[in-house]
């Protein structure tokens, strides 16, 4: 039987406070029903006391309150019209204490029972807000003034048969009970508000985590300054750069390897190589642009990297690009020995003007265009396994820091003759210098 009662109460609770309600609505409904229960308990207590003292007429007021309150609650359960239920309950909170006082006599003889009416404006302030409580508070003040006026002019010194000792007891009960109800309501409200705030803080923390994940994902796709610009504006992002060093690194004979390796092993190998290239490029403050199959495109001179302490000079992006090329070649030789595989790359670099920008609205990319990019690609195609070729511009600005062979004339598809130089290593006087 107890289980059935609990199931019935749970079903009733789910009906009056459902999942479609907002958290604020749930709190407001819970508070009002809680206040209704507290007032009902107080009315039962006063009904018993008045009845025991023989104040029969006045005892009908709490009885009437209980009846009307129960009817309004049943109406709410049936119709789920919370607005009507709230208005009826607040009206009872406001008028019934004054009616009880008038039935007994004066403020003194009723032991200040009208104080209970203060629950109406305070309750509305909690349930709805300060602005909505103003009319109810004004009504409370008006009723208080009217009661005071009649007390002053009409009192005759009779206290309706209530002794002064009883009045003192009722004063104590009224103030204690009213204060307790107010304290319980406000305490419950504050606890629930704190729970809501904790839930909001938790949701905000989760939101920040997801936002950080989105930021990290976006930064894996776009350079940081470009990502910021894309978030701040929906305008087309396109920039011209007078001088950039572009490098293509292409894995030799990867088509054959992909036919020999299982798909998972092939992807794992590419991920290992390109992840290492990513960390190298980041160290040298160069910007990875994209991977194209088994080719890796990186550029120096595109972006500022303020506020980060790297071990290299960010302005010398051509030198950094050549150092990266040497490290990539060395890494591939080491990896080839570790895995007992024939792994090698050929690399081409070219320095000059480019256009950079973001294209697309879905699966967008940051890309480079221009003759410099095309030339770097053609130079890479002409480089043999393990060879690093650079154009004449790159050679001229780096010949004192690096050892080169050349010039060499190659024929680039769609470009004709191109003067290139083969990068051997750092210049002899720099090879023992720690970067």
Helices and strands as residue ranges (DSSP letters): H 2-16, H 23-53, H 56-79, H 82-104, G 113-117, H 118-127, H 130-154, H 164-221, H 224-232, E 238-251, H 254-260, H 263-283, E 287-292, E 295-300, H 317-339, E 345-359, E 365-369, H 371-382, E 388-391, H 392-398, E 402-412, E 416-426, G 428-430
